[in-house]
Amino acid sequence: MPSVDSFLNPRLKQVESLYKASSEAYWQATTTGEEKYEQQYIGYRQDLIRLFSNKEDYAILKEWLANETLQKDLLLYRQLVLLEHEYIPNQPDADLLSDIVQKESEIEGEFTRFRVSLDGQTVSDNEIQDILQNETDSTIRRKAWEASKQIGCQVAERVIELVKLRNRAAQEAGFKNYYAMSLHLQELDGRDLFSILAKLEKETTEPFRRAKRKLDGQLARTFKISTNEVMPWHYADPFFQEAPPPENVQLDPYFKEKNIIEITKHFFADIGLDVEDILQRSDLFERPNKNQHAYCIDIDHSGDVRVLANIRDNEWWMSTMLHEFGHGVYDKYIDRTLPYLLRTPAHTLTTEAIAMFMGRLTKNPEWLTLYADVPKQEAERLGKELEEYLSLSMLIFVRWGLVMVHFEHEMYHDPDQDLNALWWSLVERFQLIRKPDRRNEPDWAAKIHIGTAPVYYQNYILGELMASQLHFMIVDELRNDSYLKKKSTGAYLIRRIFHPGAQIPWYELLKNANGEGLNPDYFIKQFIR
């Protein structure tokens, strides 16, 4: 058997080279929509499959993982664990895995190039969002909402086929299904996860019911209908995952004609986190064939961090920029002296926690005064309503997240069931939204994550929980109710969260930072009670 170094070093060089090339190809594919880059991305991913599918290498790796001497070398052992997470899902049949990559990339490409057709006109996601946030004619809103689901009809059959292929691969790797394998590789215990979700459902059911009753009353007044006539298209986005602004709080005007990029740069600089270099490498404005969503990507784990966005001068995009650059500063400030495999966030949920911690700030009165030029007295006057608005936003997001997590869990358990019916049963259960009469369309498939970022949404929910935990941790650390315009805020995040990278599991990182594991009580304290 080769030595650990003689095995690891050449393979890690290959991994680093291929991940960098695939990340660059993905960036080009999503910023241009050109199929040649999609094919390059597919090719690099297939090269990685070939690398990680080597069964002799995997057998050697398992022997080392069982070696008690190696287990004492914590950095080395952690690399071996993370490397195993790459080998496990790539042990099934190579042709099957190649087929999965091909189909995932095709679906992603279709989402990138897709534009909604509304009344014979091609419109962007931003334009659909504008209608759902501002239009008062229910007929126009309904058309826009239904149009937002068109992509679901185009990809649904292929997504179901992809789910079955993923399940086959997971079963070949020794798991019940793809969902179970994904939780294992994400170092999440399924029982713990669904225990947390059950607690969140229980704690939020009545507060959400009360809040939604109040919201539906507001919508009924706005659209001059009864509360019984409020339908999915009356909410502020296609999936009711975000809170519409209260009647007396309109945040968009505060960002009209503001330089969203400059605000982002100044905010992060004020807490000791420099994003100038990330901004220079990013692609931030919409254009034809470009991906219409937003994401942050670390191209090489050596400092080349970028953000894709489609900025407009409104509160939603301001919050999104804070969110994505929250990911960016996490990636940037990881200790670059760590071995390559450890130069990533401790977990998806930890980087989501930072992103969500930042994204919430557009509903913070002090932040609005400092960065959106809202007069202090006006911000203070809005304080109570903004607090309620943020709490409503969190309630709505958690209930929406429960739809997504339960849907994926059930879909991977039985992809042949009536998924349209499953989707609406969960929407009605968790979001209290009535299905439109006689609607039987694959609305679930219009959510890009289900096809291209599978078994991910639980990390958004867990990220929100950790973001609340971080809030109380930082307030306690700084001995101050505010962490804005304080470079000690960034210093704390770098020291406690960013710098360690992935050298320890996420649950140990959190315990090291504040002495306890993930605790939903902080979120409940901040937003529910």
FIMAR-878513 format. One line per 5 residues: number of its first residue (from 1); their letters; for each residue x, y, z of C-alpha. Coordinates in Angstrom, 3 decimals, padded with zeros to 6 digits. Each point is the difference from the previous one (the first is absolute). Layout:
N
NUM	A	X Y Z ~ ...
END
This chain:
529
1	MPSVD	000.000 000.000 000.000 ~ 001.407 003.459 -000.885 ~ 000.790 002.570 002.670 ~ -002.708 002.513 000.821 ~ 001.968 002.878 -001.535
6	SFLNP	000.816 -001.854 -003.220 ~ -003.700 -000.824 -000.356 ~ -001.480 003.347 001.003 ~ 002.297 002.513 -001.661 ~ -000.457 -000.948 -003.679
11	RLKQV	-003.732 -000.577 000.424 ~ -000.565 003.291 001.779 ~ 001.839 001.788 -002.809 ~ -002.416 -001.622 -002.453 ~ -002.987 000.896 002.166
16	ESLYK	001.109 003.618 000.307 ~ 000.621 000.332 -003.734 ~ -003.313 -001.590 -001.007 ~ -002.097 001.902 002.547 ~ 001.512 003.285 -001.125
21	ASSEA	-000.643 -000.810 -003.660 ~ -003.568 -001.186 000.664 ~ -000.766 003.091 002.110 ~ 001.272 002.293 -002.751 ~ -002.066 -001.868 -002.602
26	YWQAT	-003.094 000.233 002.235 ~ 000.566 003.737 000.417 ~ 000.287 000.493 -003.746 ~ -003.065 -002.160 -000.667 ~ -002.188 001.933 002.435
31	TTGEE	001.224 003.458 -000.975 ~ -000.283 -000.569 -003.773 ~ -002.509 -002.829 -000.448 ~ 002.278 -001.462 -002.685 ~ -000.288 -003.754 -000.409
36	KYEQQ	003.713 -000.436 -000.705 ~ 000.723 000.915 003.616 ~ -002.701 -002.381 001.215 ~ 001.748 -002.768 -001.913 ~ 003.354 000.993 001.498
41	YIGYR	-001.557 -000.101 003.464 ~ -001.476 -003.431 -000.681 ~ 003.384 -001.226 -001.203 ~ 001.839 001.163 003.121 ~ -002.642 -001.501 002.284
46	QDLIR	000.333 -003.310 -001.829 ~ 003.775 000.184 000.453 ~ -000.597 000.392 003.739 ~ -002.333 -003.001 -000.032 ~ 002.719 -002.079 -001.633
51	LFSNK	002.493 001.143 002.623 ~ -002.272 -000.753 002.958 ~ -001.414 -003.240 -001.398 ~ 003.319 -001.863 000.324 ~ -000.860 -002.972 002.198
56	EDYAI	003.603 -000.838 000.897 ~ 000.548 003.546 001.242 ~ -003.222 -000.183 001.995 ~ 001.061 -003.266 001.651 ~ 003.330 001.561 001.030
61	LKEWL	-001.797 003.064 001.323 ~ -002.286 -002.124 002.191 ~ 003.005 -001.801 001.483 ~ 001.583 003.305 000.957 ~ -003.232 001.260 001.529
66	ANETL	000.024 -003.054 002.275 ~ 003.633 000.582 001.011 ~ 000.103 001.188 003.625 ~ 003.389 001.670 -000.448 ~ -001.231 002.112 -002.911
71	QKDLL	-003.109 000.944 001.965 ~ 002.241 001.885 002.438 ~ 001.233 002.317 -002.772 ~ -003.133 002.165 -000.047 ~ 000.696 002.027 -003.153
76	LYRQL	001.019 -003.060 -001.989 ~ -002.916 -002.065 001.256 ~ -002.484 002.764 -000.813 ~ 001.315 000.096 -003.567 ~ -000.474 -003.754 -000.283
81	VLLEH	-003.588 000.301 001.263 ~ -000.836 002.729 -002.517 ~ 001.695 -001.975 -002.755 ~ -002.138 -003.004 000.910 ~ -003.073 002.217 -000.432
86	EYIPN	001.093 000.469 -003.612 ~ 000.705 -003.682 -000.637 ~ -003.217 -001.431 001.496 ~ -002.513 001.465 -002.500 ~ 002.314 -000.781 -002.911
91	QPDAD	000.329 -003.739 000.585 ~ -003.135 -000.966 -002.003 ~ 000.022 -000.769 -003.726 ~ 001.958 002.653 -001.924 ~ -002.512 000.177 -002.864
96	LLSDI	-002.808 000.612 002.489 ~ 001.929 002.828 001.658 ~ 000.854 001.516 -003.380 ~ -003.684 -000.055 -000.935 ~ -000.857 001.812 003.248
101	VQKES	002.557 002.734 -000.692 ~ -001.285 000.434 -003.553 ~ -003.631 000.339 001.095 ~ 000.808 002.359 002.888 ~ 001.922 002.280 -002.328
106	EIEGE	-002.753 -000.041 -002.629 ~ -002.598 001.028 002.580 ~ 002.275 002.708 001.416 ~ 000.608 001.324 -003.509 ~ -003.716 000.112 -000.686
111	FTRFR	-000.602 002.046 003.154 ~ 002.843 002.345 -000.967 ~ -001.392 000.739 -003.469 ~ -003.709 -000.161 000.844 ~ -002.050 003.182 -000.109
116	VSLDG	-003.700 000.119 000.869 ~ -002.574 000.641 -002.732 ~ -002.711 002.382 001.221 ~ -002.715 001.273 -002.350 ~ 002.239 -000.763 -002.958
121	QTVSD	002.954 001.901 001.471 ~ 003.252 -001.458 001.323 ~ 000.591 001.225 003.549 ~ 002.694 -000.563 002.623 ~ -000.302 -001.330 003.535
126	NEIQD	000.560 003.554 001.248 ~ -003.022 001.174 -002.001 ~ -002.160 -002.802 001.417 ~ 001.194 001.022 003.458 ~ -000.924 003.631 -000.702
131	ILQNE	-003.532 -001.023 -000.955 ~ -000.482 -002.114 003.116 ~ 001.319 002.773 002.219 ~ -001.783 002.971 -001.555 ~ -002.930 -000.931 -002.267
136	TDSTI	-003.494 000.424 001.508 ~ -001.996 -001.690 -002.783 ~ -000.643 -003.607 001.076 ~ -000.420 -001.204 -003.589 ~ 003.441 001.285 -001.000
141	RRKAW	001.516 -001.438 003.173 ~ -001.511 -003.410 -000.703 ~ 001.409 -000.024 -003.525 ~ 003.454 000.915 001.322 ~ -000.130 -002.664 002.724
146	EASKQ	-001.093 -002.695 -002.448 ~ 002.666 001.113 -002.480 ~ 002.668 -000.340 002.705 ~ -000.787 -003.739 000.101 ~ 000.516 -000.586 -003.745
151	IGCQV	003.532 -001.302 000.480 ~ -001.387 -002.713 002.290 ~ -001.999 -001.528 -002.842 ~ 003.099 000.006 -002.201 ~ 002.304 -001.820 002.418
156	AERVI	-002.274 -002.076 002.275 ~ 000.290 -003.339 -001.820 ~ 003.781 000.309 -000.187 ~ 000.209 000.910 003.693 ~ -001.974 -003.131 000.923
161	ELVKL	002.287 -002.080 -002.196 ~ 002.989 001.630 001.688 ~ -001.400 -000.763 003.469 ~ -000.288 -003.673 -000.942 ~ 003.555 -000.047 -001.351
166	RNRAA	001.284 001.619 003.188 ~ -001.843 -002.608 002.056 ~ 001.528 -002.807 -002.071 ~ 003.475 001.406 000.539 ~ -000.573 000.407 003.744
171	QEAGF	-001.292 -003.558 000.310 ~ 003.065 -001.305 -001.841 ~ 002.076 001.932 002.550 ~ -001.821 -001.792 002.835 ~ -002.649 002.546 001.023
176	KNYYA	-003.791 -000.219 000.110 ~ -000.340 002.900 -002.438 ~ 001.689 003.195 -001.132 ~ -001.485 002.019 002.853 ~ 001.537 -002.296 002.619
181	MSLHL	003.371 000.051 -001.759 ~ -000.034 003.786 -000.234 ~ -000.617 000.465 003.721 ~ 002.815 -002.445 000.777 ~ 002.452 001.830 -002.257
186	QELDG	-001.072 003.327 001.506 ~ 000.702 -001.336 003.504 ~ -003.617 000.536 001.007 ~ -001.840 -002.499 002.172 ~ -003.447 -000.554 -001.497
191	RDLFS	-001.679 -000.576 003.356 ~ 001.518 003.158 001.468 ~ -000.948 001.988 -003.102 ~ -003.638 -001.039 -000.007 ~ -000.198 000.454 003.768
196	ILAKL	001.072 003.630 -000.489 ~ -002.464 000.399 -002.872 ~ -002.817 -001.459 002.107 ~ 000.802 002.462 002.787 ~ -000.018 002.885 -002.471
201	EKETT	-003.320 -001.145 -001.431 ~ -001.529 -000.217 003.471 ~ 001.394 003.338 001.205 ~ -000.959 001.901 -003.159 ~ -003.434 -001.460 -000.803
206	EPFRR	-002.162 002.342 002.078 ~ 002.201 003.119 -000.400 ~ -000.009 -000.600 -003.761 ~ -003.756 -000.545 -000.077 ~ -000.543 003.317 001.809
211	AKRKL	002.512 001.841 -002.167 ~ -001.442 -001.370 -003.214 ~ -003.538 000.900 001.050 ~ 001.207 003.580 000.518 ~ 001.911 -000.039 -003.300
216	DGQLA	-002.991 -001.352 -001.910 ~ -002.086 002.828 001.442 ~ 002.565 002.486 -001.286 ~ -000.014 -001.639 -003.449 ~ -003.801 -000.054 -000.085
221	RTFKI	-000.065 003.758 000.598 ~ 002.685 000.623 -002.608 ~ -001.698 -002.053 -002.714 ~ -003.597 000.785 001.077 ~ -000.927 -003.649 000.472
226	STNEV	-001.114 -002.123 002.941 ~ 002.562 -001.963 001.997 ~ -001.544 -003.193 -001.416 ~ 000.974 001.189 -003.473 ~ 003.717 000.432 000.774
231	MPWHY	001.903 -002.351 -002.311 ~ 003.676 -000.884 -000.647 ~ 000.428 002.854 -002.498 ~ -000.927 002.598 002.626 ~ 003.242 -000.560 001.902
236	ADPFF	003.231 001.830 -000.805 ~ 001.926 -002.788 -001.740 ~ -000.823 -003.164 -001.971 ~ 000.473 -002.401 002.945 ~ -001.023 002.127 003.012
241	QEAPP	003.478 -000.368 001.443 ~ 000.371 003.665 000.913 ~ -002.134 002.475 001.906 ~ -001.668 002.831 -001.896 ~ 000.678 003.370 001.640
246	PENVQ	-002.533 001.156 002.598 ~ -002.527 002.644 -000.995 ~ 001.940 002.760 001.765 ~ 003.532 -001.152 -000.864 ~ 001.271 000.226 -003.562
251	LDPYF	003.754 -000.568 -000.117 ~ 000.517 000.085 -003.777 ~ -000.160 003.827 -000.226 ~ 002.990 000.238 002.348 ~ 002.113 -001.832 -002.586
256	KEKNI	-001.324 001.728 -003.114 ~ 002.930 001.394 -002.017 ~ 002.407 -001.067 002.744 ~ 003.300 -001.645 -000.933 ~ -000.549 -003.509 001.347
261	IEITK	003.609 -000.972 -000.731 ~ 001.465 002.930 001.930 ~ -002.276 -000.648 002.970 ~ 001.124 -003.636 000.029 ~ 003.659 000.991 -000.105
266	HFFAD	-000.286 002.618 002.741 ~ -002.039 -002.175 002.350 ~ 002.453 -002.884 -000.081 ~ 003.000 002.348 000.265 ~ -001.544 001.568 003.097
271	IGLDV	-000.036 -003.369 001.785 ~ 003.561 -000.768 -001.056 ~ -000.704 -002.212 -003.029 ~ 001.355 001.171 -003.366 ~ -002.060 -001.021 -003.061
276	EDILQ	001.578 002.297 -002.605 ~ 001.858 -002.852 -001.712 ~ -003.118 -002.195 -000.068 ~ -002.016 002.836 -001.550 ~ 002.575 000.470 -002.749
281	RSDLF	-000.261 -003.661 -001.038 ~ -003.799 -000.178 000.206 ~ -002.778 000.201 -002.615 ~ -002.807 002.025 001.549 ~ -002.507 001.244 -002.598
286	ERPNK	-002.618 -001.792 -002.086 ~ 000.220 -000.670 -003.727 ~ -001.409 -002.543 -002.472 ~ 000.993 -003.670 000.466 ~ 001.611 000.648 003.368
291	NQHAY	-001.109 -002.012 003.031 ~ -002.756 002.046 001.686 ~ 000.728 -001.101 003.546 ~ 002.876 000.879 002.335 ~ 002.873 -002.025 001.386
296	CIDID	003.530 000.253 001.356 ~ 002.768 -002.289 -001.205 ~ 003.539 -000.640 001.230 ~ 001.776 -000.917 -003.216 ~ 003.302 -001.290 001.365
301	HSGDV	-000.069 000.094 003.846 ~ 002.954 002.355 -000.288 ~ -001.724 003.381 -000.157 ~ -001.918 000.087 -003.299 ~ -003.475 000.581 001.451
306	RVLAN	-002.801 001.352 -002.227 ~ -003.692 000.874 000.207 ~ -002.620 -000.237 -002.722 ~ -003.014 002.284 000.467 ~ -002.589 001.936 -002.010
311	IRDNE	-000.218 003.207 002.005 ~ -002.901 002.395 000.013 ~ -000.307 002.943 002.376 ~ -002.396 -001.531 002.503 ~ 000.100 -001.525 003.472
316	WWMST	-000.129 -003.595 -001.263 ~ 003.183 000.375 -002.015 ~ 001.690 001.960 002.783 ~ -000.714 -002.874 002.379 ~ 001.130 -002.512 -002.622
321	MLHEF	003.313 001.814 -000.463 ~ 000.638 -000.029 003.749 ~ -000.890 -003.700 -000.007 ~ 002.276 -000.979 -002.887 ~ 002.917 002.102 001.199
326	GHGVY	-000.488 -001.620 003.401 ~ 000.897 -003.239 -001.761 ~ 002.830 001.857 -001.695 ~ 001.700 001.291 003.137 ~ -000.232 -003.451 001.580
331	DKYID	001.830 -001.507 -002.987 ~ 002.520 002.836 -000.139 ~ 001.086 -000.090 003.629 ~ 000.536 -003.743 000.372 ~ 003.582 -000.769 001.031
336	RTLPY	001.851 -000.407 -003.322 ~ 002.797 -001.965 001.654 ~ -002.382 -002.915 000.551 ~ 000.189 -002.996 -002.357 ~ -002.168 000.376 -003.109
341	LLRTP	-002.908 -002.200 001.158 ~ -000.315 001.992 003.227 ~ -000.128 003.421 -001.690 ~ -003.809 -000.041 -000.106 ~ -002.705 000.940 002.521
346	AHTLT	-000.572 -002.520 002.773 ~ -003.395 -000.816 -001.515 ~ -002.604 001.340 -002.390 ~ -002.144 001.020 002.973 ~ 002.822 002.058 001.550
351	TEAIA	000.535 002.066 -003.139 ~ -003.780 000.354 -000.392 ~ -000.119 001.218 003.607 ~ 002.443 002.809 -000.776 ~ -001.860 000.901 -003.202
356	MFMGR	-003.341 000.110 001.807 ~ 001.453 001.927 002.922 ~ 001.049 002.694 -002.490 ~ -003.111 -000.126 -002.186 ~ -002.306 000.751 002.944
361	LTKNP	001.569 003.419 000.534 ~ -002.092 001.844 -002.595 ~ -002.838 -000.189 002.542 ~ 002.155 001.402 002.816 ~ -000.833 003.669 000.822
366	EWLTL	003.585 000.883 000.941 ~ 001.346 -001.563 -003.206 ~ -002.570 001.917 -002.079 ~ 001.135 003.264 001.571 ~ 003.686 -000.740 -000.498
371	YADVP	-000.140 -001.363 -003.547 ~ -003.312 000.947 -001.653 ~ -000.061 003.596 001.295 ~ -003.278 -000.501 001.842 ~ -000.339 002.851 002.531
376	KQEAE	000.622 -001.276 003.518 ~ -003.369 001.175 001.327 ~ -001.803 -001.658 -002.894 ~ 001.901 -003.258 000.517 ~ -000.769 000.064 003.720
381	RLGKE	-003.666 000.647 -000.765 ~ 000.010 -003.063 -002.260 ~ 001.923 -002.090 002.523 ~ -002.911 -002.003 001.408 ~ -001.483 -000.669 -003.427
386	LEEYL	003.396 -001.003 -001.406 ~ 000.464 -002.408 002.898 ~ -003.394 -001.532 -000.764 ~ 000.834 -000.049 -003.721 ~ 003.232 -001.917 000.593
391	SLSML	-001.765 -002.435 002.332 ~ -002.689 -000.536 -002.630 ~ 002.711 -000.544 -002.619 ~ 001.604 -002.671 002.167 ~ -003.337 -001.698 000.697
396	IFVRW	-000.877 -000.067 -003.691 ~ 003.421 -001.282 -000.999 ~ 000.041 -002.808 002.557 ~ -003.462 -001.186 -001.013 ~ 001.053 000.110 -003.666
401	GLVMV	003.213 -001.851 000.834 ~ -002.041 -002.736 001.678 ~ -001.888 -000.456 -003.280 ~ 003.242 -000.465 -001.913 ~ 001.686 -002.359 002.457
406	HFEHE	-003.033 -002.239 000.451 ~ -000.688 -000.016 -003.743 ~ 003.512 -001.146 -000.869 ~ -000.022 -002.585 002.783 ~ -003.251 -001.501 -001.301
411	MYHDP	000.953 000.338 -003.671 ~ 003.197 -002.013 000.418 ~ -001.915 -002.565 002.055 ~ -002.509 -000.495 -002.840 ~ 000.578 001.946 -003.240
416	DQDLN	-002.905 -001.819 -001.702 ~ -002.656 001.499 002.259 ~ -002.164 002.929 -001.098 ~ 002.565 002.735 000.608 ~ -002.390 002.787 -001.014
421	ALWWS	-002.412 -001.117 002.717 ~ 002.826 -000.468 002.515 ~ 001.238 003.533 -000.666 ~ -003.352 001.649 000.589 ~ -000.758 -002.118 003.067
426	LVERF	003.205 001.335 001.581 ~ -000.643 003.578 -001.155 ~ -003.451 -000.153 001.588 ~ 001.356 -001.605 003.183 ~ 002.971 002.267 000.634
431	QLIRK	-000.835 003.229 -001.854 ~ -003.798 -000.063 000.374 ~ -000.437 000.859 -003.686 ~ -002.923 -001.411 -001.948 ~ 000.700 -001.766 -003.260
436	PDRRN	-001.749 001.688 -002.942 ~ -003.026 -001.978 -001.164 ~ 000.801 -002.770 -002.482 ~ 003.709 000.868 -000.071 ~ 002.110 -003.074 -000.719
441	EPDWA	003.386 001.223 -001.212 ~ 003.554 -000.859 001.134 ~ 000.416 003.265 001.903 ~ 002.644 -001.662 002.178 ~ 002.315 -000.382 -003.016
446	AKIHI	000.087 003.780 -000.508 ~ 002.211 000.225 003.104 ~ 003.528 -000.301 -001.366 ~ 001.439 -001.631 003.125 ~ -002.016 -003.195 -000.442
451	GTAPV	001.663 -000.781 -003.301 ~ 003.451 001.522 000.361 ~ 000.755 000.414 003.743 ~ -001.612 -003.083 001.531 ~ -000.368 -000.577 003.748
456	YYQNY	001.286 003.495 000.727 ~ -002.917 001.864 001.536 ~ 000.416 -001.359 003.524 ~ 003.256 001.950 000.069 ~ -001.897 003.251 -000.518
461	ILGEL	-002.201 -000.773 003.000 ~ 002.931 -001.097 002.151 ~ 001.890 003.057 -001.228 ~ -002.765 002.292 001.262 ~ 000.172 -001.724 003.383
466	MASQL	003.769 000.456 000.163 ~ -000.319 003.631 -001.152 ~ -002.159 000.718 003.051 ~ 002.491 -001.811 002.200 ~ 002.762 002.153 -001.524
471	HFMIV	-002.007 003.142 000.723 ~ -000.054 -000.725 003.724 ~ 003.606 -001.244 -000.017 ~ 001.325 003.222 -001.557 ~ -002.128 002.266 002.202
476	DELRN	001.367 -001.855 003.016 ~ 003.590 000.109 -001.296 ~ -000.083 003.740 -000.768 ~ -002.068 000.812 003.097 ~ -002.060 002.281 -002.206
481	DSYLK	-003.456 -000.275 -001.561 ~ 001.383 001.136 -003.372 ~ 002.694 -001.610 -002.132 ~ -000.225 002.522 -002.847 ~ 002.967 002.222 -000.901
486	KKSTG	002.205 -002.028 002.325 ~ 003.095 -001.652 -001.422 ~ -000.077 -002.299 003.019 ~ -003.058 -001.645 -001.607 ~ 002.019 -001.139 -002.993
491	AYLIR	002.954 -000.929 002.198 ~ -002.256 -002.238 002.093 ~ -001.462 -001.711 -003.073 ~ 003.443 -000.547 -001.513 ~ 001.413 -001.449 003.200
496	RIFHP	-002.937 -002.154 001.051 ~ -001.689 -001.018 -003.267 ~ 001.929 000.778 -003.201 ~ 003.656 -000.690 000.734 ~ -000.371 -003.655 001.138
501	GAQIP	-001.400 -001.026 -003.395 ~ -001.024 -003.658 -000.079 ~ 002.681 -001.332 002.338 ~ -002.667 -001.053 002.512 ~ -003.643 -001.075 -000.515
506	WYELL	-002.618 002.752 000.102 ~ -001.450 -001.084 003.346 ~ 003.438 000.199 001.641 ~ 000.582 003.431 -001.557 ~ -003.215 001.265 001.571
511	KNANG	000.818 -001.523 003.385 ~ 003.463 001.562 -000.095 ~ -001.535 003.372 -000.856 ~ -002.627 000.170 002.740 ~ 000.139 -003.134 002.121
516	EGLNP	-003.071 -001.770 -001.375 ~ -001.266 -001.637 -003.161 ~ -002.712 001.233 -002.336 ~ -002.913 001.160 002.132 ~ -003.316 001.094 -001.574
521	DYFIK	-001.004 001.779 003.210 ~ 001.998 003.082 -001.049 ~ -002.031 000.333 -003.201 ~ -003.223 -000.547 001.933 ~ 001.037 002.613 002.577
526	QFIR	000.931 002.538 -002.679 ~ -002.977 -000.365 -002.321 ~ -002.811 -002.140 001.392 ~ -000.444 001.053 003.625
END
